[in-house]
Amino acid sequence: MKIHTTMFDEVFILEPQVFSDHRGYFMESFHAGKLAEVGIRHSFVQDNQSLSTTAGTIRGLHYQLSPKAQAKLVRVLSGAILDVVVDIRKKSPTYGKSIQVLLSEENKQQLYVPEGFAHGFCTLSDNTVVFYKVNEYYSPEHDRGILWNDPDLGIEWPVETPILSEKDTKHPRLHQAENNF
């Protein structure tokens, strides 16, 4: 597994080694020891999976407040997404900055998103299945979000009229969001 850095020291792109032959492929999708080499030492406690039936679906930007903040290890099982991570740590020199990463069934890459970052994605194909591990259980009372199209963030989403949940249309902008990071 290759581990690539991003503009955020704590966010990594994981690229598995894929062994293909006439039967298909094999890959190691998780290896705690290799993640520990770059400082990722979580006990992941919950796996989540979503199906978005239509391309142009945006889910996010989501996070949980401390003490129930979540780190995530995200990958795509079917289809493709533009994955977005926003630094919401108020004292960080990269506060309010974001990165975008293409995750797909084809590239098999994964994205590690630590606590203190909001996360969301836009599906690029129909019937996209996203799978992610988290290190803290879902906590409705700590669940928060940031408006997907907050103009201060300047995120260039690949869709003008996305499919959104009602919840995701009502999140506050970053400067108004409850945040204890």
N, C-alpha and C positions, 0 to 999 in steps of 0.2 A: 504494500500500500504506500503510495506517495502522498505526502501531506504538504499542501501548498499554502503559503501565507497570503493574506489579503492586506488592504490598507489598515485594517484593525488588527492589532497584535493578537487579540484573543479569538478571532474568527478564522476558521480554517476550511479549505476545500480538500476533501479526501478523495483520492483517485485510486480505486482498487485495481489490483492486477487481475486481468481477466484471462482465463485459459479457455480457448475455444477449439472445438473440433467438430466432426460431422454430427455429433449428438446435440450440440448446443454450446453451452459455456458453464464454467464454474468460477466463482469468485468468493473471496473472503470479504463479507460486508461489514464485519465488526471485529475488532481485535483490541481489547482493553490495554494490553501491553504496549502496542504501537501508539495508541492515543496518549498513554501516560508519558511517553517520551517527549511529547510537546506540552505536557502539563494538564492534559484532560484526564482527570481521575474521578469520574462520576460513577456512582451506582445508578444506572438508569432503572427507573421503577415502573414506568408505564410506556406502552407502545400505543401510538395513535395512527389511524389511517383514514384518509378522506378520498372520496370519489367525486370528481367534478365532471358532470356529463357534457358540459358545453365549454368550448374554448372561449377565453375571455372572461372567465370567472376569477374574481379576486377574493382572496381570503386574507384578512389582516387589515391593519398591522396590529398584532396581538403581543401581549406580555402579561406576566403576573408580578404583582408587588412582592417585595421581601416581607416576611420570611418565606414565602412560598414561590419565589422567583424560579423560573425554569430555564435550564439549558436544554437545547434541542440538537439532535442529530437527524438531519432531514435527507430523504432520498426519494426518488421517483421510481415507482414500480412499473408504471405504464403511462406513456404520453410524455409531456414535457411542461416545464414551468419556468418562468422567470422568477427567481427567488430574490427577495429583497430583505435586507437587514439594516436597521437604523440604530445608531448609537444613541441611547437615551440617558446615559450617565451624565448628570448635570455638570460635574467637575472635569469631565474628559475633554481633552483638546479636540476630539472629533465629535463632540456632542452635536446631534442633528444631522450628521453626515450619514450617507447610506452607500451600500454597494448592491450590485445586482449580479446574480450568478445564474447561468443556464444549467438547470438540472434536468436530465432526461433519462428515459429508458435506455437510449443508445449510449450516452456517455457514462452512465452508471456512477457519476460523481455524487458525493454527499457534501452537505454543508453543516459545519458545527457552529451553532449560535449560542453563545454563553448568556448567563444572566446579565441584565442591564442593557439588553438590546431588544427592540421590537422586531417582529418577524411577520412577513406576509408573502404571498405569491400570487401570480397570475398564470392561469393555465393557457398553454399555447396550442393545445390540441384537445379534441373531444375525448371523453372517457379517461381523464388523467387520474391516476391513483398515486397519492402522496403518502408516504409512510415516515413517521418520525418517532424517535425515542426521546423521553424527557426524564430528567433527574428528580423531578418533584411532581406529586400528584396534582391533577387539576383541582383548583380551588375557586369556586364561583365568587367568593367574597374578595379574592385577590385578583381576579381576572380584570384586565384593563385593555384599552386599545387606543390607537391614534388614527385619526382620519386618513384614509388611504391616499387622498389627493390633497393633503395639506400643502398649500403653495410654498410654505417656508422650507419644505423638504426637497422640492424640485425633483421628485421621482418621475422618471419618464417611463410610464407604463405602456405596454404595447397595445393598448386598447383605449378607445375614447369613451365608449359606453359599456362599462363592465357589468357583469352579473354580480350582484352583491347581496349579502344577507341584510335584513333590516338593521340588525345590530351594527354591522360595519358601516352603515350610512350615518350613524349617529355618534361615532366616536369624536372626541374633541381634537383640536389641533395640538401639536406637540407642546407649545407654550402654555396650553390650558390643561393638559393631561395630568392626572394624579401620578406622581412618580416619586419613589423613595430611593432612587439609585444615586 
